[in-house]
């Protein structure tokens, strides 16, 4: 499955109303650790059809970043049944990110 680019206008539909767990990667183009995490997030999206994987560019969507108190990036949030279930800040290996979802 391909990653979904989130905006303030599609966040509720894609994340809060999702029938499967949602991994949301908050990132920016200028962030080195974000660029390292990007391929890991893409790989998780490709390999796991049971997870919806989304990305939020904090420069383009500051309102979403503020709403979820994103103070450092990359930040990965996991939502289950429309509720925030897990949070991880900074680069993490693939297995640690998958462990957040399980």
JOGI-V606703 format. One record per residue. N is the residue number from 0. RES is the residue in one letter. OMEGA is omega in degrees with one decimal (999 if undefined). Layout:
BEGIN
N|RES|OMEGA  N|RES|OMEGA
END
This chain:
BEGIN
0|X|-178.9  1|X|176.2  2|X|179.9  3|X|177.6  4|X|-177.9  5|X|171.6  6|X|178.1  7|X|-175.6  8|X|-179.3  9|X|-175.8  10|X|-177.6  11|X|-178.9  12|X|-173.6  13|X|-173.4  14|X|-173.1  15|X|-179.5  16|X|-177.7  17|X|177.6  18|X|175.8  19|X|177.9  20|X|-178.4  21|X|174.5  22|X|-179.4  23|X|179.5  24|X|173.4  25|X|-171.1  26|X|173.1  27|X|-177.0  28|X|-175.5  29|X|-173.9  30|X|-179.4  31|X|178.0  32|X|177.0  33|X|179.1  34|X|176.0  35|X|-177.2  36|X|-176.8  37|X|179.4  38|X|177.6  39|X|179.0  40|X|178.9  41|X|179.3  42|X|177.0  43|X|179.7  44|X|-177.8  45|X|-171.1  46|X|-172.5  47|X|179.1  48|X|-177.9  49|X|179.7  50|X|171.4  51|X|-178.1  52|X|-175.8  53|X|179.5  54|X|175.6  55|X|173.6  56|X|-174.1  57|X|177.7  58|X|-179.6  59|X|-175.3  60|X|-177.7  61|X|-179.6  62|X|177.3  63|X|179.0  64|X|179.3  65|X|-179.0  66|X|-177.9  67|X|175.7  68|X|178.2  69|X|-178.9  70|X|177.3  71|X|178.9  72|X|-0.1  73|X|171.6  74|X|177.4  75|X|175.1  76|X|175.4  77|X|177.8  78|X|174.9  79|X|-178.6  80|X|176.7  81|X|-178.3  82|X|176.5  83|X|-176.0  84|X|-176.6  85|X|177.9  86|X|177.0  87|X|179.8  88|X|179.4  89|X|179.5  90|X|175.2  91|X|174.6  92|X|-176.8  93|X|-175.8  94|X|177.7  95|X|178.1  96|X|177.4  97|X|179.2  98|X|177.0  99|X|-174.2  100|X|-173.4  101|X|999
END
